[in-house]
Amino acid sequence: MIRVTRLNGDQFALNPDLIEKVEAHPDTVAFLVDGTKYVVRESVDEVLQEICEYRAGILAISYAMDRGTYRPHVPEQQQDIGDSSVVPFPIREER
């Protein structure tokens, strides 16, 4: 999810996989595949940058999981709970 801001200042998360296009006329409008439109404060370039960073983050985490080096961030209030609820990624056997 990417974080964007409504014109009134409220932030919300938007699934970038559902964005069909982003236009500026003059406000930035994100059009979703289902026809929903969101007017946001960010420029088209900022929305595109957020999408790129979101997708790069997915690739980086996937790579770390594959290498066995991924350590999920655990918020402080959950550190006392014990083991993470993240399902471990299967370990590949070396051939």
C-alpha positions in Angstrom: 0.0 0.0 0.0 1.1 3.5 -0.7 0.3 6.5 1.5 -1.4 9.5 -0.1 -3.1 12.6 1.2 -6.5 13.9 0.5 -6.9 17.7 -0.2 -8.3 18.1 3.3 -5.0 16.7 4.8 -6.3 13.2 5.7 -3.9 10.5 4.8 -5.0 7.1 3.6 -3.4 4.0 2.0 -4.1 3.0 -1.6 -3.3 -0.3 -3.2 -1.0 0.6 -6.2 -1.9 -2.6 -8.0 -5.4 -1.2 -8.5 -4.3 2.1 -10.0 -5.0 2.3 -13.7 -3.7 5.8 -14.3 -2.7 9.0 -12.5 -3.4 12.4 -14.1 -3.0 16.0 -13.1 -5.8 18.3 -14.2 -4.8 20.5 -12.3 -5.2 18.4 -9.1 -3.7 14.9 -9.1 -6.3 12.2 -9.6 -5.7 8.5 -9.2 -8.1 6.4 -11.3 -8.6 2.8 -10.1 -9.4 -0.1 -12.3 -13.0 -0.2 -10.9 -13.6 3.4 -11.9 -13.0 4.9 -8.4 -11.2 8.3 -8.5 -9.2 9.8 -5.7 -8.0 13.4 -5.7 -4.7 13.7 -3.8 -2.2 16.4 -2.8 0.8 14.6 -4.2 2.0 15.3 -7.7 1.9 12.6 -10.4 5.7 12.2 -10.0 5.4 11.8 -6.3 2.7 9.1 -6.7 4.8 7.3 -9.3 7.8 7.5 -6.9 5.7 6.0 -4.1 4.6 3.1 -6.4 8.3 2.5 -7.5 9.4 2.4 -3.8 6.6 0.1 -2.8 7.4 -2.4 -5.5 11.2 -2.1 -4.9 10.4 -2.9 -1.2 8.5 -6.0 -2.2 11.4 -7.2 -4.3 13.9 -6.4 -1.6 11.9 -8.3 1.1 11.4 -11.2 -1.3 15.1 -11.4 -2.0 15.9 -11.3 1.7 13.4 -14.0 2.4 14.9 -16.2 -0.3 18.4 -15.7 1.1 17.2 -16.4 4.6 18.2 -12.9 5.9 14.8 -11.4 6.3 14.0 -10.2 9.8 10.5 -8.6 10.1 10.1 -5.4 12.0 8.2 -6.0 15.2 6.6 -3.0 16.8 7.6 -2.4 20.4 4.2 -3.2 21.8 4.3 -6.7 20.2 7.9 -7.5 21.3 6.7 -9.0 24.5 4.2 -11.3 22.8 6.9 -13.8 21.8 7.4 -15.3 18.4 6.4 -13.4 15.3 3.2 -14.3 13.6 5.0 -14.3 10.2 5.0 -17.7 8.6 8.6 -18.7 7.9 9.7 -19.0 4.3 10.7 -22.5 3.2 14.4 -23.0 3.2 15.9 -24.1 -0.1 18.2 -27.1 0.0 21.6 -26.5 -1.8 22.2 -28.8 -4.7 
